[in-house]
């Protein structure tokens, strides 16, 4: 295949992945609405209503919950696979072929894939089916942002990016970003369920207990933190020294990456030593998520002095890292 054909395939795969993510989201919405119907019928029976009439409706609604839940998961798996094809084809469309992390469009494309992929992996270990609609909506939204506002034509890597440290540094940073994002979603779910008026029915009935949510969030963050440490405090400074002859340059992106590291370090330290569990830990984890994504995207638009300019392939070579 020619480079142009690979580029076309990548764009088509992004569009196809978006469509399948959207279909998965619809399946999850139908699943949610069916669960609400089951709960209403059960409440009616429990309150002394006619037990014979709602029973068939409850059975049909329960069947829809199971069918559309499985359909949503299947569509999510297909979407993640097509999403990976889009990333692979993007790298193959460059001349010479390269890793697909040369600008913000490609970073966002890969970061959203990692979020979806990590969800599928972690859902086999923990009961995270309730998180699927949030993950799919998040990935779909950022894909739309990437296509509408961040898209850049494929081009060669700038000189400072043309290093094997790109693979080591960026892979670890994106893996940590994906895991931290899922951990942030779990922390948000903890806070919302804590305030829910009926935490044991409907959607919230499928969400694990507050204690389990707190534990899942902690374990996800405990996995992501050393990966982020490796990216920010080890590979990042080494690559900076190779590109700019300095391990630390007080670049806005470096500073915010370190701020993110400090927030997550405080979260893990407070939770394990000071007994900060539950609400306080969840709030601190969400602060970390906000600093993480501001560093990932916001710095490129709010800073005019950052050497880490990924907003477009047209950035000066000397200002890209």
ABEGO torsion letter per residue (X at the ends): XBAAAAAAAAAAAAAAAAAAAAAAAAAAAAAAAAAAAAAAAAAAAAAGBBAAAAAAAAAAAAAAAAAAAAAAAAAAAAAAAAAAAAAAAAAAABOBBBBBAABAAAAAAAAAAAAAAAAAAAAAABBAAAAAAAAAAAAAAAAAAAAAAABBBBBBBBAAABBAAAAAAAAAAAAAAAAAAAAAAAAAAAAAAAABABAABEAAAABBBAAAAAAAAAAAAAAAAAAAAAAAAAAAAAAAAAAAGBABAGBAAAAAAAAAAAAAAAAAAAAAAAGBBEAAAAAAAAAAAAAAAAAAAAAAAABAABABBAABAABBAAABX
